[in-house]
Amino acid sequence: MNKIVHERSRLKLLTKLATGKERMTFTELRDELGMTGGNLSVQLKTLEDAGYVESVKYFAENKPRTEISLTEPGRAALMEYLDELEALLAGLRGNGTNG
């Protein structure tokens, strides 16, 4: 399994970016995911270093703004992770472990 995607906060981030708007602001992500600004920054840095997200920084009405979007490699990594997870679950269900 992809350890970058597997970490809970990063998985939530990638999923939100994959299912939400094309770009989300830092503040939107922080508020919608219930994360602290510091934790979100750390997780975004890890994802950005891996090439899974990209950020654009600019000023709007004299206020700094950061928008984050999912990259194609990020979407591919998330889909691969989900496929692996589904295969694991299917294996468990197929083993007749219902008792």
URVENVEN-V143367 format. One record per helix or strand. SS is the DSSP state (2 for helix, 1 for strand). FROM is the first residue (numbers start at 0). TO is the last residue. If there is no record, write none. Layout:
BEGIN
ss & from & to
SS & FROM & TO
SS & FROM & TO
END
This chain:
BEGIN
ss & from & to
2 & 2 & 5
2 & 7 & 18
1 & 23 & 24
2 & 25 & 32
2 & 36 & 48
1 & 52 & 59
1 & 62 & 69
2 & 71 & 93
END
